[in-house]
Amino acid sequence: MTPRLSQADLEAARDRLVPDVVAGGLRVLFCGINPGLMTAATGHHFARPGNRFWPVLHLSGFTPRLLKPAEQRELLSYGLGITNVVARATARADELTAEEYAEGGLLLTEKVRHLAPRWLAVVGVTAYRAAFADRTARIGPQERTIGGTRVWVLPNPSGLNAHWTAATMAEEFGRLRAAAEADVDAVHRDPRFRRPGG
């Protein structure tokens, strides 16, 4: 359960940085816009009770059970991780500047090159467009790659995003999961990656 925090606790978290949940070679690195104040106050990504990230992650089959934000490090055991386009915590994403998005896109590109996940999944098409200067981007797989990492844009799971229900978001997250699983299957079928005697 998310702890009850006062408005003063939340305001004290403004501009705080939240550590990424990452490792090299992940299946999917999910990328939020930036931490909200609840996330910054708790240190747990997507911690605001109205955010649908955790339920959608489970509904789409990425996790075998519904994880709580405090269990975020368990994602690594599933080959999943979390980072953000912009590291600075704010009450609302509209508090971020165009410069912060552009700088965030550059920093994210370097992080992805270093960590080399199979997929980068940016949650929020508006954030993706701003960070990568791609005004025509739509939800779904993108033509852009970062090194060997493919890119997918997912709907923003914020409770404020009324255009998508949890069910329709789970369908889109599920499309990404299927693509990530297909990548793994293809690697296992490739003779270059077979173990001797296997």
Phi, psi and omega in degrees: 000138179288131181295150175284125181239143178281166176299325178295320177298316181294315179297325179294339180275351181304136179072359178292149177262143180245126181299142174293158170248093188218162172203164177288146172070028179295157172292309181221129171255110177279140183231112176281176178288297175197161180292138170279174183293325177295318177299314181294322181290325182265338186080011182243127182297145178053044187276342182298130185306327181280353180285136186261009183304306185296313176299319181292323177301318179288312181302329182276355177092006178290328179235145182286346177212165178287115178274150172270154178307325180293346179262018187304328182292341177295337178305323182302327180291343177260006181076025182240155177211173180222136171217188179221154174295311179243132185281335187288132179280136177220165176290324182220148180296333181288359174278350180277148179265162176301323179295320179296319177297314181297314178296320178300321178298319178294316180294321178296319178301315179295319179298316180294319177301320182288315185276335177051055172290160177290320181229140166254123180244105180273122181266098180129108183292326179295318178296318179298314180302317182289318184289328185245013178049048181235087184292343184263359183301145177231168176300138178123189180292145181251159175287331181299140167233158175237102190062233177267005183271128176273158186237137177228135175257127181250160175293150178290123183280004179305144175297344179282346181275090184280350181288339183236133173272169176300321181294316181288327174296317181299325176298315181291318176300321179296324176299318177295316179303315179298319179295319179294321178292323178297323177299316181295316179300319180296320179296317181293332178278340183289122183300336179293339184252006180281143175283149177301135180078003184258000000 
